[in-house]
Amino acid sequence: MGLSTLAPKSRTTTSSTASAGASSSASSAAPVPTGRRDTDGMAVASFVLGLLGLLVLNLFLGPIAIVLAGIALLRGTGRKGRAMLGLGLGVADLVVLAVLMSMDNTVSWGLAG
């Protein structure tokens, strides 16, 4: 009987000690502000959209990449290089669109000719 009453107490003290340790380690780690995470996501999204825009839908994806990169840079993203790449790729999307449209002399373009 003495062992059965001691076992739950030791489990509760271990779990309370573990939860206290978890809360102290969680409080020691500095949380990332929500706004900073959003701007990092915008920087990555501008890079991905700019890269995709080189292949398809550059009329739409290029300006979106430029806007997302600009907002991320203005808000102070931690991924400035990624945002700058997104900005450059967004501009490159529009340049590729302009060059291919001038070669075809039409508003639309295609690689097949």
GROMACS elastic network, one bead per residue, 0.5 to 0.9 nm:
[ bonds ]
;  ai    aj funct       b0    kb
    1     4     6  0.53290   500
    1     5     6  0.64761   500
    1     6     6  0.87357   500
    2     5     6  0.54138   500
    2     6     6  0.62605   500
    2     7     6  0.87709   500
    3     6     6  0.50674   500
    3     7     6  0.60722   500
    4     7     6  0.53579   500
    4     8     6  0.70944   500
    5     8     6  0.61277   500
    5     9     6  0.69325   500
    6     9     6  0.52336   500
    6    10     6  0.62158   500
    6    11     6  0.86581   500
    7    10     6  0.51950   500
    7    11     6  0.61812   500
    7    12     6  0.86254   500
    8    12     6  0.60499   500
    8    13     6  0.84895   500
    9    12     6  0.50945   500
    9    13     6  0.60707   500
    9    14     6  0.84332   500
   10    13     6  0.50815   500
   10    14     6  0.59840   500
   10    15     6  0.84491   500
   11    14     6  0.50181   500
   11    15     6  0.59741   500
   11    16     6  0.83485   500
   12    15     6  0.50161   500
   12    16     6  0.58449   500
   12    17     6  0.82260   500
   13    17     6  0.58223   500
   13    18     6  0.83154   500
   14    18     6  0.59007   500
   14    19     6  0.84040   500
   15    19     6  0.59173   500
   15    20     6  0.82956   500
   16    19     6  0.50190   500
   16    20     6  0.59068   500
   16    21     6  0.83752   500
   17    21     6  0.60193   500
   17    22     6  0.84769   500
   18    22     6  0.60287   500
   18    23     6  0.85320   500
   19    23     6  0.60456   500
   19    24     6  0.84695   500
   20    23     6  0.51269   500
   20    24     6  0.61017   500
   20    25     6  0.85549   500
   21    24     6  0.51196   500
   21    25     6  0.61016   500
   21    26     6  0.84498   500
   22    25     6  0.51501   500
   22    26     6  0.59901   500
   22    27     6  0.84916   500
   23    27     6  0.59987   500
   23    28     6  0.85116   500
   24    27     6  0.50816   500
   24    28     6  0.61449   500
   24    29     6  0.88176   500
   25    28     6  0.50801   500
   25    29     6  0.64687   500
   26    29     6  0.54134   500
   26    30     6  0.81140   500
   26    31     6  0.87032   500
   27    30     6  0.71000   500
   27    31     6  0.84262   500
   31    34     6  0.88702   500
   32    35     6  0.85102   500
   32    36     6  0.69102   500
   32    37     6  0.69859   500
   33    36     6  0.54204   500
   33    37     6  0.66349   500
   33    38     6  0.89195   500
   34    37     6  0.52185   500
   34    38     6  0.62864   500
   34    39     6  0.88048   500
   35    38     6  0.50580   500
   35    39     6  0.63046   500
   35    40     6  0.86686   500
   35    75     6  0.82227   500
   35    77     6  0.89664   500
   36    39     6  0.52160   500
   36    40     6  0.62264   500
   36    41     6  0.86396   500
   36    75     6  0.79838   500
   36    76     6  0.75677   500
   36    77     6  0.62011   500
   36    78     6  0.73250   500
   37    40     6  0.50586   500
   37    41     6  0.61840   500
   37    42     6  0.86137   500
   37    77     6  0.81189   500
   37    78     6  0.86650   500
   38    41     6  0.50565   500
   38    42     6  0.61966   500
   38    43     6  0.87033   500
   38    72     6  0.82357   500
   38    77     6  0.84667   500
   39    43     6  0.61823   500
   39    44     6  0.86697   500
   39    68     6  0.86903   500
   39    69     6  0.88352   500
   39    71     6  0.75832   500
   39    73     6  0.78682   500
   39    75     6  0.66649   500
   39    76     6  0.72691   500
   39    77     6  0.51453   500
   39    78     6  0.78204   500
   39    79     6  0.83487   500
   40    43     6  0.51078   500
   40    44     6  0.63600   500
   40    45     6  0.85779   500
   40    72     6  0.69895   500
   40    76     6  0.89052   500
   40    77     6  0.54434   500
   40    78     6  0.62397   500
   40    79     6  0.59311   500
   40    80     6  0.85810   500
   40    82     6  0.87262   500
   40    83     6  0.83800   500
   41    44     6  0.51663   500
   41    45     6  0.59862   500
   41    46     6  0.85108   500
   41    72     6  0.83917   500
   41    77     6  0.88947   500
   42    46     6  0.60144   500
   42    47     6  0.85606   500
   42    65     6  0.88720   500
   42    68     6  0.55685   500
   42    69     6  0.66361   500
   42    71     6  0.77138   500
   42    72     6  0.57825   500
   42    77     6  0.85422   500
   42    83     6  0.77899   500
   43    46     6  0.52153   500
   43    47     6  0.63546   500
   43    48     6  0.87981   500
   43    65     6  0.87128   500
   43    68     6  0.66844   500
   43    69     6  0.54853   500
   43    70     6  0.87188   500
   43    71     6  0.85531   500
   43    72     6  0.57037   500
   43    73     6  0.79040   500
   43    77     6  0.72909   500
   43    78     6  0.88539   500
   43    79     6  0.65181   500
   43    80     6  0.74514   500
   43    81     6  0.85577   500
   43    82     6  0.57347   500
   43    84     6  0.81054   500
   43    85     6  0.87055   500
   43    86     6  0.68962   500
   43    87     6  0.89956   500
   44    47     6  0.51154   500
   44    48     6  0.62387   500
   44    49     6  0.85867   500
   44    69     6  0.85561   500
   44    79     6  0.79848   500
   44    82     6  0.62088   500
   44    83     6  0.68425   500
   44    86     6  0.76187   500
   45    48     6  0.51175   500
   45    49     6  0.59623   500
   45    50     6  0.82996   500
   45    65     6  0.73281   500
   45    68     6  0.73566   500
   45    69     6  0.83011   500
   45    83     6  0.86696   500
   45    86     6  0.78950   500
   46    49     6  0.51783   500
   46    50     6  0.58542   500
   46    51     6  0.84110   500
   46    61     6  0.88117   500
   46    62     6  0.87831   500
   46    64     6  0.72276   500
   46    66     6  0.68641   500
   46    67     6  0.79530   500
   46    68     6  0.54325   500
   46    69     6  0.54776   500
   46    72     6  0.89094   500
   46    82     6  0.80614   500
   46    83     6  0.65538   500
   46    84     6  0.89558   500
   46    85     6  0.81340   500
   46    87     6  0.70520   500
   46    89     6  0.84462   500
   46    90     6  0.77593   500
   47    50     6  0.51581   500
   47    51     6  0.61222   500
   47    52     6  0.86245   500
   47    65     6  0.68231   500
   47    69     6  0.78882   500
   47    82     6  0.62080   500
   47    83     6  0.65162   500
   47    84     6  0.82233   500
   47    85     6  0.59851   500
   47    87     6  0.74617   500
   47    88     6  0.87614   500
   47    89     6  0.70764   500
   47    90     6  0.81750   500
   48    51     6  0.51109   500
   48    52     6  0.61446   500
   48    53     6  0.84320   500
   48    65     6  0.80864   500
   48    86     6  0.72353   500
   49    52     6  0.50430   500
   49    53     6  0.58491   500
   49    54     6  0.87500   500
   49    61     6  0.57089   500
   49    62     6  0.71979   500
   49    64     6  0.74848   500
   49    65     6  0.56325   500
   49    86     6  0.75141   500
   49    89     6  0.84102   500
   49    90     6  0.77792   500
   50    54     6  0.66562   500
   50    58     6  0.80564   500
   50    61     6  0.63521   500
   50    62     6  0.57025   500
   50    63     6  0.86560   500
   50    64     6  0.81642   500
   50    65     6  0.53358   500
   50    66     6  0.79607   500
   50    85     6  0.82331   500
   50    86     6  0.54919   500
   50    87     6  0.75138   500
   50    88     6  0.79253   500
   50    91     6  0.82475   500
   50    92     6  0.80633   500
   50    93     6  0.67939   500
   51    54     6  0.55709   500
   51    55     6  0.75391   500
   51    61     6  0.89154   500
   51    62     6  0.88881   500
   51    86     6  0.76666   500
   51    89     6  0.62187   500
   51    90     6  0.79038   500
   51    93     6  0.82801   500
   52    55     6  0.55243   500
   52    56     6  0.63029   500
   52    57     6  0.80124   500
   52    58     6  0.78491   500
   52    61     6  0.74664   500
   52    62     6  0.88742   500
   52    93     6  0.89476   500
   53    56     6  0.51845   500
   53    57     6  0.56471   500
   53    59     6  0.77832   500
   53    60     6  0.77684   500
   53    61     6  0.51225   500
   53    62     6  0.58085   500
   53    65     6  0.85716   500
   53    89     6  0.79428   500
   53    90     6  0.73177   500
   53    92     6  0.87775   500
   53    93     6  0.57029   500
   53    94     6  0.87455   500
   54    57     6  0.79408   500
   54    58     6  0.60653   500
   54    61     6  0.86821   500
   54    62     6  0.81740   500
   54    89     6  0.76281   500
   54    90     6  0.83683   500
   54    92     6  0.74190   500
   54    93     6  0.52166   500
   54    94     6  0.87049   500
   54    96     6  0.73021   500
   54    97     6  0.86154   500
   55    58     6  0.71657   500
   55    93     6  0.85323   500
   56    59     6  0.85816   500
   56    61     6  0.82197   500
   57    60     6  0.56189   500
   57    61     6  0.59818   500
   57    62     6  0.80931   500
   57    93     6  0.88950   500
   58    61     6  0.50137   500
   58    62     6  0.51855   500
   58    63     6  0.81650   500
   58    90     6  0.81480   500
   58    93     6  0.52499   500
   58    94     6  0.64784   500
   58    96     6  0.80939   500
   58    97     6  0.65954   500
   59    62     6  0.59892   500
   59    63     6  0.71822   500
   59    93     6  0.74293   500
   59    94     6  0.65960   500
   59    97     6  0.69855   500
   60    63     6  0.60396   500
   60    64     6  0.65383   500
   60    65     6  0.88749   500
   61    64     6  0.51215   500
   61    65     6  0.60214   500
   61    66     6  0.86093   500
   61    90     6  0.72516   500
   61    93     6  0.77661   500
   62    65     6  0.51977   500
   62    66     6  0.62914   500
   62    67     6  0.87870   500
   62    86     6  0.89936   500
   62    87     6  0.86141   500
   62    89     6  0.73074   500
   62    91     6  0.64359   500
   62    92     6  0.76945   500
   62    93     6  0.51380   500
   62    94     6  0.60446   500
   63    67     6  0.61634   500
   63    68     6  0.85764   500
   63    90     6  0.61445   500
   63    91     6  0.77186   500
   63    93     6  0.84000   500
   63    94     6  0.78318   500
   64    67     6  0.51850   500
   64    68     6  0.61132   500
   64    69     6  0.84862   500
   64    90     6  0.75688   500
   65    68     6  0.52288   500
   65    69     6  0.60221   500
   65    70     6  0.84751   500
   65    83     6  0.89558   500
   65    86     6  0.58899   500
   65    87     6  0.62916   500
   65    88     6  0.89111   500
   65    89     6  0.76183   500
   65    90     6  0.51409   500
   65    91     6  0.85066   500
   66    69     6  0.52394   500
   66    70     6  0.60867   500
   66    71     6  0.86608   500
   66    83     6  0.89532   500
   66    86     6  0.67560   500
   66    88     6  0.78374   500
   66    89     6  0.81078   500
   66    90     6  0.51751   500
   66    91     6  0.69838   500
   67    70     6  0.50830   500
   67    71     6  0.61651   500
   67    72     6  0.85431   500
   67    87     6  0.80020   500
   67    90     6  0.88123   500
   68    71     6  0.52126   500
   68    72     6  0.60892   500
   68    73     6  0.85715   500
   68    83     6  0.80723   500
   68    86     6  0.81548   500
   68    87     6  0.81610   500
   69    72     6  0.50832   500
   69    73     6  0.60938   500
   69    74     6  0.85499   500
   69    80     6  0.88947   500
   69    82     6  0.84185   500
   69    84     6  0.67570   500
   69    85     6  0.84052   500
   69    86     6  0.58857   500
   69    87     6  0.54088   500
   69    90     6  0.88038   500
   70    73     6  0.51745   500
   70    74     6  0.61021   500
   70    75     6  0.85870   500
   70    83     6  0.76503   500
   70    84     6  0.85502   500
   70    87     6  0.71920   500
   71    74     6  0.50948   500
   71    75     6  0.61074   500
   71    76     6  0.85932   500
   72    75     6  0.52465   500
   72    76     6  0.62580   500
   72    77     6  0.54733   500
   72    78     6  0.89678   500
   72    79     6  0.86139   500
   72    80     6  0.80725   500
   72    83     6  0.67150   500
   73    76     6  0.51590   500
   73    77     6  0.57687   500
   73    78     6  0.88901   500
   73    79     6  0.86490   500
   73    80     6  0.65698   500
   73    83     6  0.66598   500
   73    84     6  0.80472   500
   74    77     6  0.78284   500
   76    79     6  0.85998   500
   76    80     6  0.78350   500
   77    80     6  0.58916   500
   77    83     6  0.79887   500
   78    81     6  0.86462   500
   79    82     6  0.53675   500
   79    83     6  0.63284   500
   79    84     6  0.87072   500
   80    83     6  0.50531   500
   80    84     6  0.60710   500
   80    85     6  0.85607   500
   81    84     6  0.50655   500
   81    85     6  0.61558   500
   81    86     6  0.85739   500
   82    85     6  0.50612   500
   82    86     6  0.61787   500
   82    87     6  0.86232   500
   83    87     6  0.61453   500
   83    88     6  0.86000   500
   84    88     6  0.61273   500
   84    89     6  0.84918   500
   85    88     6  0.50398   500
   85    89     6  0.59670   500
   85    90     6  0.83950   500
   86    89     6  0.50838   500
   86    90     6  0.59751   500
   86    91     6  0.86003   500
   87    90     6  0.51269   500
   87    91     6  0.63513   500
   87    92     6  0.85988   500
   88    91     6  0.51940   500
   88    92     6  0.60877   500
   88    93     6  0.86070   500
   89    93     6  0.60427   500
   89    94     6  0.87535   500
   90    93     6  0.50596   500
   90    94     6  0.66843   500
   90    95     6  0.88340   500
   91    94     6  0.52893   500
   91    95     6  0.63014   500
   91    96     6  0.86898   500
   92    96     6  0.59906   500
   92    97     6  0.84104   500
   93    96     6  0.52188   500
   93    97     6  0.61723   500
   93    98     6  0.86680   500
   94    98     6  0.61217   500
   94    99     6  0.86187   500
   95    98     6  0.50484   500
   95    99     6  0.61397   500
   95   100     6  0.85569   500
   96    99     6  0.51632   500
   96   100     6  0.60590   500
   96   101     6  0.83797   500
   97   100     6  0.53018   500
   97   101     6  0.59532   500
   97   102     6  0.84988   500
   97   108     6  0.87017   500
   97   109     6  0.79025   500
   98   101     6  0.51527   500
   98   102     6  0.60985   500
   98   103     6  0.86509   500
   99   102     6  0.51873   500
   99   103     6  0.62859   500
   99   104     6  0.88415   500
  100   103     6  0.51015   500
  100   104     6  0.63802   500
  100   105     6  0.84797   500
  100   106     6  0.89393   500
  100   108     6  0.85184   500
  100   109     6  0.62424   500
  100   110     6  0.81014   500
  100   111     6  0.88007   500
  101   104     6  0.52274   500
  101   105     6  0.57583   500
  101   106     6  0.56254   500
  101   107     6  0.58518   500
  101   108     6  0.63199   500
  101   109     6  0.57506   500
  101   110     6  0.89876   500
  102   106     6  0.70724   500
  102   107     6  0.84374   500
  103   106     6  0.81700   500
  103   109     6  0.86815   500
  104   107     6  0.81757   500
  104   108     6  0.80124   500
  104   109     6  0.65818   500
  104   110     6  0.86128   500
  104   113     6  0.80751   500
  105   108     6  0.86384   500
  105   109     6  0.88070   500
  106   109     6  0.68945   500
  109   112     6  0.89001   500
  109   113     6  0.79424   500
  110   113     6  0.58780   500
